[in-house]
């Protein structure tokens, strides 16, 4: 596996138009918050964004801004310029959402799980990060992608759920800075 840079991901995000943003089956707050944060940021760049999860938006996360964008994937696969797998250690955990991407020119894999084998064309795995949402915050800041209160709220939910409300030992000083 060759790790890419945030700048490489930023170039791909700006260069293409049609995106599928996916995460793992039985999603948690990090998966859903990360999906919605990236989707809303891409949408503000004028991109066509589809957000799929095999289980859809869980009821307890109905409050997430942009949640209505997250749907279950269709039976008929579709083509995209870029498919982005978030917070998903193995590609098969994308479930039917992954199967609904018939073709993507580029697959981006952004994750914090050390067990991730590095599937995809562009791979950014940071096992020191407590949440994929924290990696996305760094991507957004580093690449000066759009961020607004809705995106920030989704990132906060992503980070706070994977850190046990900032109580787990994986919480760092940087995590608190981002949360603030």
ZADO-1210 file (C-alpha; in nm, 4 decimals, padded with zeros to 6 digits):
<atoms>
<atom x="00.0000" y="00.0000" z="00.0000" code="UNK" pos="1"/>
<atom x="00.1238" y="00.3455" z="-00.0924" code="UNK" pos="2"/>
<atom x="-00.0103" y="00.6250" z="00.1201" code="UNK" pos="3"/>
<atom x="-00.1170" y="00.9354" z="-00.0731" code="UNK" pos="4"/>
<atom x="-00.1188" y="01.2928" z="00.0529" code="UNK" pos="5"/>
<atom x="-00.4104" y="01.5167" z="00.1389" code="UNK" pos="6"/>
<atom x="-00.3034" y="01.7358" z="-00.1537" code="UNK" pos="7"/>
<atom x="-00.3424" y="01.4426" z="-00.3953" code="UNK" pos="8"/>
<atom x="-00.6928" y="01.3780" z="-00.2641" code="UNK" pos="9"/>
<atom x="-00.7744" y="01.7480" z="-00.2908" code="UNK" pos="10"/>
<atom x="-00.6667" y="01.7550" z="-00.6555" code="UNK" pos="11"/>
<atom x="-00.8943" y="01.4601" z="-00.7392" code="UNK" pos="12"/>
<atom x="-01.1874" y="01.6130" z="-00.5510" code="UNK" pos="13"/>
<atom x="-01.1526" y="01.9359" z="-00.7487" code="UNK" pos="14"/>
<atom x="-01.0853" y="01.7711" z="-01.0872" code="UNK" pos="15"/>
<atom x="-01.3929" y="01.5469" z="-01.1075" code="UNK" pos="16"/>
<atom x="-01.7685" y="01.6038" z="-01.1066" code="UNK" pos="17"/>
<atom x="-01.9640" y="01.2893" z="-01.0130" code="UNK" pos="18"/>
<atom x="-01.8999" y="01.1364" z="-00.6678" code="UNK" pos="19"/>
<atom x="-02.0281" y="00.8423" z="-00.4641" code="UNK" pos="20"/>
<atom x="-01.9566" y="00.8770" z="-00.0908" code="UNK" pos="21"/>
<atom x="-01.9843" y="00.5436" z="00.0916" code="UNK" pos="22"/>
<atom x="-01.9229" y="00.3920" z="00.4350" code="UNK" pos="23"/>
<atom x="-01.9539" y="00.0612" z="00.6166" code="UNK" pos="24"/>
<atom x="-02.2645" y="-00.1445" z="00.6895" code="UNK" pos="25"/>
<atom x="-02.4229" y="-00.0957" z="01.0343" code="UNK" pos="26"/>
<atom x="-02.2862" y="00.2589" z="01.0373" code="UNK" pos="27"/>
<atom x="-02.1924" y="00.4514" z="01.3479" code="UNK" pos="28"/>
<atom x="-02.1652" y="00.8262" z="01.3974" code="UNK" pos="29"/>
<atom x="-01.8162" y="00.8419" z="01.2499" code="UNK" pos="30"/>
<atom x="-01.9284" y="00.6703" z="00.9299" code="UNK" pos="31"/>
<atom x="-02.2454" y="00.8767" z="00.8829" code="UNK" pos="32"/>
<atom x="-02.1052" y="01.2095" z="01.0014" code="UNK" pos="33"/>
<atom x="-01.8003" y="01.1676" z="00.7782" code="UNK" pos="34"/>
<atom x="-02.0136" y="01.0798" z="00.4763" code="UNK" pos="35"/>
<atom x="-02.2411" y="01.3788" z="00.5205" code="UNK" pos="36"/>
<atom x="-01.9597" y="01.6232" z="00.5966" code="UNK" pos="37"/>
<atom x="-01.7691" y="01.5294" z="00.2813" code="UNK" pos="38"/>
<atom x="-02.0846" y="01.5232" z="00.0700" code="UNK" pos="39"/>
<atom x="-02.1906" y="01.8714" z="00.1852" code="UNK" pos="40"/>
<atom x="-01.8423" y="02.0104" z="00.1241" code="UNK" pos="41"/>
<atom x="-01.8302" y="01.8615" z="-00.2262" code="UNK" pos="42"/>
<atom x="-02.1788" y="01.9919" z="-00.2968" code="UNK" pos="43"/>
<atom x="-02.0607" y="02.3425" z="-00.2105" code="UNK" pos="44"/>
<atom x="-01.7874" y="02.2955" z="-00.4707" code="UNK" pos="45"/>
<atom x="-02.0653" y="02.2367" z="-00.7261" code="UNK" pos="46"/>
<atom x="-02.0142" y="01.8605" z="-00.7492" code="UNK" pos="47"/>
<atom x="-02.2818" y="01.5960" z="-00.8131" code="UNK" pos="48"/>
<atom x="-02.2740" y="01.3854" z="-00.4978" code="UNK" pos="49"/>
<atom x="-02.4516" y="01.0601" z="-00.4145" code="UNK" pos="50"/>
<atom x="-02.4359" y="00.9377" z="-00.0535" code="UNK" pos="51"/>
<atom x="-02.5149" y="00.5701" z="00.0051" code="UNK" pos="52"/>
<atom x="-02.5123" y="00.3324" z="00.2954" code="UNK" pos="53"/>
<atom x="-02.6623" y="-00.0156" z="00.2867" code="UNK" pos="54"/>
<atom x="-02.8523" y="00.0596" z="00.6081" code="UNK" pos="55"/>
<atom x="-02.9492" y="00.4161" z="00.5184" code="UNK" pos="56"/>
<atom x="-02.9566" y="00.6897" z="00.7813" code="UNK" pos="57"/>
<atom x="-03.0203" y="00.5370" z="01.1217" code="UNK" pos="58"/>
<atom x="-03.3099" y="00.7002" z="01.3073" code="UNK" pos="59"/>
<atom x="-03.0945" y="00.8132" z="01.5988" code="UNK" pos="60"/>
<atom x="-02.8910" y="01.0234" z="01.3526" code="UNK" pos="61"/>
<atom x="-03.1906" y="01.1951" z="01.1874" code="UNK" pos="62"/>
<atom x="-03.0735" y="01.5257" z="01.3357" code="UNK" pos="63"/>
<atom x="-02.7584" y="01.5322" z="01.1198" code="UNK" pos="64"/>
<atom x="-02.7572" y="01.8208" z="00.8721" code="UNK" pos="65"/>
<atom x="-02.7969" y="01.6915" z="00.5184" code="UNK" pos="66"/>
<atom x="-02.9179" y="01.3539" z="00.6432" code="UNK" pos="67"/>
<atom x="-03.1870" y="01.3437" z="00.3771" code="UNK" pos="68"/>
<atom x="-02.9084" y="01.3055" z="00.1176" code="UNK" pos="69"/>
<atom x="-02.8031" y="00.9689" z="00.2611" code="UNK" pos="70"/>
<atom x="-03.0017" y="00.6841" z="00.1065" code="UNK" pos="71"/>
<atom x="-02.9814" y="00.3136" z="00.0535" code="UNK" pos="72"/>
<atom x="-02.8153" y="00.2205" z="-00.2758" code="UNK" pos="73"/>
<atom x="-03.0212" y="00.1238" z="-00.5802" code="UNK" pos="74"/>
<atom x="-03.0312" y="-00.2264" z="-00.7221" code="UNK" pos="75"/>
<atom x="-02.8920" y="-00.1094" z="-01.0553" code="UNK" pos="76"/>
<atom x="-02.5215" y="-00.0145" z="-01.0343" code="UNK" pos="77"/>
<atom x="-02.4188" y="00.3323" z="-01.1495" code="UNK" pos="78"/>
<atom x="-02.1035" y="00.4940" z="-01.2852" code="UNK" pos="79"/>
<atom x="-01.9091" y="00.7672" z="-01.1055" code="UNK" pos="80"/>
<atom x="-01.5937" y="00.9645" z="-01.1608" code="UNK" pos="81"/>
<atom x="-01.4851" y="00.9037" z="-00.8007" code="UNK" pos="82"/>
<atom x="-01.5998" y="00.6652" z="-00.5279" code="UNK" pos="83"/>
<atom x="-01.4912" y="00.7564" z="-00.1754" code="UNK" pos="84"/>
<atom x="-01.4905" y="00.4862" z="00.0937" code="UNK" pos="85"/>
<atom x="-01.4880" y="00.6388" z="00.4416" code="UNK" pos="86"/>
<atom x="-01.4248" y="00.4701" z="00.7758" code="UNK" pos="87"/>
<atom x="-01.4343" y="00.1238" z="00.6167" code="UNK" pos="88"/>
<atom x="-01.1437" y="-00.1087" z="00.6918" code="UNK" pos="89"/>
<atom x="-01.2276" y="-00.3677" z="00.4256" code="UNK" pos="90"/>
<atom x="-01.3967" y="-00.3026" z="00.0950" code="UNK" pos="91"/>
<atom x="-01.6520" y="-00.5818" z="00.1406" code="UNK" pos="92"/>
<atom x="-01.7886" y="-00.3949" z="00.4478" code="UNK" pos="93"/>
<atom x="-01.9294" y="-00.1371" z="00.2060" code="UNK" pos="94"/>
<atom x="-02.1985" y="-00.3977" z="00.1390" code="UNK" pos="95"/>
<atom x="-02.4518" y="-00.3179" z="-00.1309" code="UNK" pos="96"/>
<atom x="-02.3306" y="00.0431" z="-00.1441" code="UNK" pos="97"/>
<atom x="-01.9981" y="-00.0762" z="-00.2852" code="UNK" pos="98"/>
<atom x="-02.1734" y="-00.3145" z="-00.5212" code="UNK" pos="99"/>
<atom x="-02.3864" y="-00.0279" z="-00.6551" code="UNK" pos="100"/>
<atom x="-02.0779" y="00.1438" z="-00.7939" code="UNK" pos="101"/>
<atom x="-02.0453" y="-00.0269" z="-01.1307" code="UNK" pos="102"/>
<atom x="-01.7466" y="00.1830" z="-01.2297" code="UNK" pos="103"/>
<atom x="-01.5459" y="00.4656" z="-01.0824" code="UNK" pos="104"/>
<atom x="-01.2393" y="00.6139" z="-01.2500" code="UNK" pos="105"/>
<atom x="-01.0818" y="00.6592" z="-00.9072" code="UNK" pos="106"/>
<atom x="-01.1417" y="00.4968" z="-00.5679" code="UNK" pos="107"/>
<atom x="-01.0371" y="00.6970" z="-00.2611" code="UNK" pos="108"/>
<atom x="-01.0005" y="00.5194" z="00.0741" code="UNK" pos="109"/>
<atom x="-00.9889" y="00.7432" z="00.3858" code="UNK" pos="110"/>
<atom x="-00.9807" y="00.5614" z="00.7181" code="UNK" pos="111"/>
<atom x="-00.8301" y="00.5399" z="01.0662" code="UNK" pos="112"/>
<atom x="-00.8434" y="00.1627" z="01.1208" code="UNK" pos="113"/>
<atom x="-00.4969" y="00.0022" z="01.1359" code="UNK" pos="114"/>
<atom x="-00.6407" y="-00.3193" z="00.9882" code="UNK" pos="115"/>
<atom x="-00.7222" y="-00.1435" z="00.6592" code="UNK" pos="116"/>
<atom x="-00.5179" y="-00.3200" z="00.3858" code="UNK" pos="117"/>
<atom x="-00.5155" y="-00.0097" z="00.1658" code="UNK" pos="118"/>
<atom x="-00.7652" y="-00.0851" z="-00.1103" code="UNK" pos="119"/>
<atom x="-00.8281" y="00.1854" z="-00.3695" code="UNK" pos="120"/>
<atom x="-00.6321" y="00.4119" z="-00.6004" code="UNK" pos="121"/>
<atom x="-00.5697" y="00.6855" z="-00.3431" code="UNK" pos="122"/>
<atom x="-00.5290" y="00.5627" z="00.0129" code="UNK" pos="123"/>
<atom x="-00.5043" y="00.7804" z="00.3234" code="UNK" pos="124"/>
<atom x="-00.5022" y="00.5807" z="00.6447" code="UNK" pos="125"/>
<atom x="-00.4034" y="00.7407" z="00.9738" code="UNK" pos="126"/>
<atom x="-00.4241" y="00.4840" z="01.2542" code="UNK" pos="127"/>
<atom x="-00.3219" y="00.7524" z="01.5072" code="UNK" pos="128"/>
<atom x="-00.6422" y="00.9441" z="01.4342" code="UNK" pos="129"/>
<atom x="-00.9293" y="00.8569" z="01.6694" code="UNK" pos="130"/>
<atom x="-01.1894" y="00.9017" z="01.3930" code="UNK" pos="131"/>
<atom x="-01.2231" y="00.9334" z="01.0188" code="UNK" pos="132"/>
<atom x="-01.4047" y="01.2600" z="01.0916" code="UNK" pos="133"/>
<atom x="-01.0798" y="01.4010" z="01.2299" code="UNK" pos="134"/>
<atom x="-00.8950" y="01.3056" z="00.9112" code="UNK" pos="135"/>
<atom x="-01.1668" y="01.4761" z="00.7053" code="UNK" pos="136"/>
<atom x="-01.1351" y="01.7907" z="00.9144" code="UNK" pos="137"/>
<atom x="-00.7617" y="01.7925" z="00.8383" code="UNK" pos="138"/>
<atom x="-00.8354" y="01.7354" z="00.4666" code="UNK" pos="139"/>
<atom x="-01.0866" y="02.0213" z="00.4587" code="UNK" pos="140"/>
<atom x="-00.8485" y="02.2572" z="00.6383" code="UNK" pos="141"/>
<atom x="-00.5392" y="02.1529" z="00.4430" code="UNK" pos="142"/>
<atom x="-00.7103" y="02.1779" z="00.1052" code="UNK" pos="143"/>
<atom x="-00.9259" y="02.4794" z="00.1918" code="UNK" pos="144"/>
<atom x="-01.2444" y="02.2938" z="00.1042" code="UNK" pos="145"/>
<atom x="-01.5793" y="02.4447" z="00.2014" code="UNK" pos="146"/>
<atom x="-01.6822" y="02.4187" z="00.5659" code="UNK" pos="147"/>
<atom x="-01.9896" y="02.5664" z="00.7314" code="UNK" pos="148"/>
<atom x="-02.1873" y="02.4951" z="01.0503" code="UNK" pos="149"/>
<atom x="-02.3631" y="02.1918" z="00.8950" code="UNK" pos="150"/>
<atom x="-02.0331" y="02.0351" z="00.7880" code="UNK" pos="151"/>
<atom x="-01.8787" y="02.1150" z="01.1260" code="UNK" pos="152"/>
<atom x="-02.1708" y="01.9542" z="01.3112" code="UNK" pos="153"/>
<atom x="-02.1336" y="01.6350" z="01.1089" code="UNK" pos="154"/>
<atom x="-01.7597" y="01.6266" z="01.1792" code="UNK" pos="155"/>
<atom x="-01.8231" y="01.6876" z="01.5500" code="UNK" pos="156"/>
<atom x="-02.0647" y="01.3924" z="01.5631" code="UNK" pos="157"/>
<atom x="-01.8155" y="01.1745" z="01.3748" code="UNK" pos="158"/>
<atom x="-01.5341" y="01.2570" z="01.6135" code="UNK" pos="159"/>
<atom x="-01.7343" y="01.2572" z="01.9355" code="UNK" pos="160"/>
<atom x="-01.8908" y="00.9159" z="01.8726" code="UNK" pos="161"/>
<atom x="-01.5603" y="00.7433" z="01.7948" code="UNK" pos="162"/>
<atom x="-01.3929" y="00.9002" z="02.0988" code="UNK" pos="163"/>
<atom x="-01.6728" y="00.8111" z="02.3409" code="UNK" pos="164"/>
<atom x="-01.7600" y="01.1791" z="02.3825" code="UNK" pos="165"/>
<atom x="-01.3875" y="01.2636" z="02.4066" code="UNK" pos="166"/>
<atom x="-01.3277" y="01.0104" z="02.6873" code="UNK" pos="167"/>
<atom x="-01.1487" y="00.7218" z="02.5137" code="UNK" pos="168"/>
<atom x="-00.7690" y="00.7052" z="02.5337" code="UNK" pos="169"/>
<atom x="-00.7430" y="00.7671" z="02.1558" code="UNK" pos="170"/>
<atom x="-00.8524" y="01.1284" z="02.2162" code="UNK" pos="171"/>
<atom x="-00.5610" y="01.3678" z="02.1621" code="UNK" pos="172"/>
<atom x="-00.5012" y="01.7357" z="02.2238" code="UNK" pos="173"/>
<atom x="-00.5612" y="01.7883" z="01.8509" code="UNK" pos="174"/>
<atom x="-00.8956" y="01.6114" z="01.8830" code="UNK" pos="175"/>
<atom x="-01.0000" y="01.8617" z="02.1516" code="UNK" pos="176"/>
<atom x="-00.8798" y="02.1539" z="01.9355" code="UNK" pos="177"/>
<atom x="-01.0883" y="02.0321" z="01.6427" code="UNK" pos="178"/>
<atom x="-01.3899" y="01.9732" z="01.8662" code="UNK" pos="179"/>
<atom x="-01.3643" y="02.3272" z="01.9967" code="UNK" pos="180"/>
</atoms>
